[in-house]
């Protein structure tokens, strides 16, 4: 075959490759069915939706799971069998407000473990190039780096739970007062809940939005608040949901119940602040004793010592 024929064949293959890439880009840019439908279903709880209707996550962990999916899922299954506690993880994910399954969380743990393994391997390699360390200790350190990454992701989840619950405690008095004002103005509990959810933003508002979504899908109001009381990890929010349920079932004035609960939360926050200040009192004295006081003594006595040295024959 001549050079012109080979050139034509290569040009045709290149054009076909460019055409395939262009068609794939067009297909990827096309809006998905979930993107077109989910805006009209935003009141429904995300965890009750089918996986096919959930919006695709754009985190690095999900991208890595899409590329190395089978391997990461197998490693996640191994981590699940070794660590266990899927019910605890599921509950903490729910309390942290993360729309992830246990499998997704285990995959993230594997990714964090691989990152720890890579960082530890790089450090071991740099030490080996410098002539320090051996193969056995390096392998042990790499394994410890992998385990440390897995445990660090679990610790990060616990931190996210504490941060969200702290945010819920901060928002609770204001949200309870808004609900009480709406109910006292003559609105029904569902209408008051809808008004507060639309006017507020935050972790507690998201939980109340899920309660409102359950009510709108036909679940009784008392059952929806009972679900909130069972799922939350805060006793104050659980008492709030239980109080609303009892008030609606027995006919107790709901506004008075909400005002009383908001006052209780503010009083509990005030007591917690006083207790925290009492525990930090000794820690607050440490800078005074170890930094301010020595500097003060130095400024007070150093000129006199210097004067004695100058006047001594």
Secondary structure, DSSP 4 states (H G I P E B T S, - for coil): --HHHHHHHHHHHHHHHHHHHHHHHHHHHSPPHHHHHHGGGTTS-GGGS-GGGSPPP-SHHHHHHHHSHHHHHHHHHHHHHHH--HHHHHHHHHHTT----HHHHHHHHHHHHHHHHHHHHHHHHHHHHTT---HHHHHHHHHHHHHHHHHHHHHHHHHHHHHHHHHHHHHHHHHHHHHHHHHHTT--HHHHHHHHHHH--SHHHHHHHHHHHHHHTT--HHHHHHHHHHH-S-HHHHHHHHHHHHHHHHT--HHHHHHHHHHHHHHHHHHHHHHHHHHTHHHHHHHIIIIIHHHHHHHHHHHHHHHHHHH--
